[in-house]
Amino acid sequence: MSVNCKPPLRFAEDGLNGERIQALLAEHLDDMRAQSPPESTHALDLDGLRQPGLRFWTAWRGQTLLACGALKRLGADHAEIKSMRTPRALRGLGAGKAMLAHLIDQARTLGYSRLSLETGSMASFAPAQQLYRSFGFVECGPFANYREDPNSVFMTLAL
């Protein structure tokens, strides 16, 4: 899917060392913990995002961090989207769509044939679910180490 974000964003594979990305990930973790019970919070902290088999990108317009997202290798042909986030104050600019398109492109480049994700089932997650559906993701059962959970929605996309 082509995404038109004007002016275009610059994507960078990120080592998670900068203060801005660490602050955005702290915002992400705080929100996930506030919206989901502990046993249903699947967001990764910095150490979790630095594990082998995980690649992390940021999206920038000039010096402004607009989005982040990661791909976690689940197998030779399957990856999971993790930690997709746009700062609260900068939503509505198309950066989330652009990041999702970038992650899908990266997954194809890396040779994955399936891309999956877990998101919340609560009303506050409806915009995220709609974004994923707009790119062709469909609901599926739990994958990898996930289990059925009324607080989770599992989605997948054949690439």
N, C-alpha and C positions, 0 to 999 in steps of 0.2 A: 504494500500500500504506500503510495506516495504521500508525504506529509509536507505541507507548505507552511513553514515557520519563517516569517520575515522579520528582520534579516536572518539568514541561516545560522544555525548553531554550530559551534565547534565541539566535536566530541573528542574526549581524551581517555585513554585507559589510565586508571588512577590507582596510585599506591596507598590511598587512604591516610596520608600523612598530614594533609593541610587542615588548618583550623576550620575553614568554611565547610569542607566535606564532613569533618567530624561533628560540627554543629548541626548540619542537616541530618546526619544519621542519628544524633541524639534526639532531635525533634521527632524523627520517624519512630524510634524506639519508645519514646514517651507517649506518642499518640497510640501506637499499637498496644502498649500496656494499659492505657486508659480505656481503650475500647473493647479489649478482649480479656477473658479470664487468663490467668497465668498458664494453665495447661493448653490454651488455644492460641498463645502468642508465639508465632513462628518466625518473627523477625530476628535477623542475625545481628550481633554486636560486632565491633571492629575485629576482634579476634576471629569470630566466625566468618567474616568476610575475607579474611586473609588466608583461609585454609586452601590447601592444594585443590585444584580442580575448579576454582572459582575465579572468574574475571569480572572486573568492576570498571564501569565507565561513568564519566561525568559529562554534562552538557553545559556549555558556556556561551554567553553572548557578551563579548568583551571580557570584563573582569567579574561579571555576575554569574554565579552558579545557579542554573535554572532547573537542573534535574540530575538524578543519578539512577543507576540500575546495574544489576549484575546477572551473570549467567553461571549457574552451578552445574557442573557436569554430573549427570546421573548414570550415564552409560555411554557406550560408543556412539549411539545415535539419539540420545535423549538428554535434554538439559532443562533446568528449572530457572524461571525468572525469580530473582530475589531483590529485595530492597529497592524497588522502584519508587521514587519519591520526587515530588516537586515541592519546594518550600511553600508553606501556607500562604505567605504574603505575595507569591509570584504565580499563583495558579491562574489559569484562563488564557495563557499566552501561547498555548500549543506545545509547550516543552515536554509534557507527559506523552503526547502523541508522537512527538519526534523521538523521544527516548525509546519508546516501545518499538517504533519502526527500526531504529538503530539496533536494538537488541535482536529483533527478528533477522535483520540482515546479517548481523554477526553470527547468529546461530547457524544460518545457512552457510556462511563462509567457513565456519568451523566444522561443517559436515553433519550437523544434527538433522534428523528427519522429523523429530518431534520436540515440541517446546511446551512445558506445562507450568502451572503456577497454582499457588494457594492464596486466597484472599478471604476477607471476612464475609460473613453472611448478614451482618447487621445493616440497617438502612444507611449508615454513614459510608458503607463500602459500595453502595449502588453506583456512584459515578465511576469507580474503578472497574466494576464488573461491566458496565456499559462500554467503557473504553476497550476492554479486552474483547468483548463481543464484536465491536465495530471492526476489529482486525481479524475476525474469523474464529476466535477462541470459542470453544463449546464446553459445557459442563461435562465432567467426567468423575469417576470415582477417585478415591485416594491413590496416590502413587508414591514411589520411594518408601520412606519410613512413616508417612502420614497414616492416620486412622480416621474412620468416619468420625465426624465432629459436627454438631449442630451449629457451631460458630464458624465453620469453614465452608468455603465454596472452592472446589477444585476445577480447574479449566485446563484444556489442552488445545494445541494447534498442530496439525500435520503440516510440515514444511515442504 
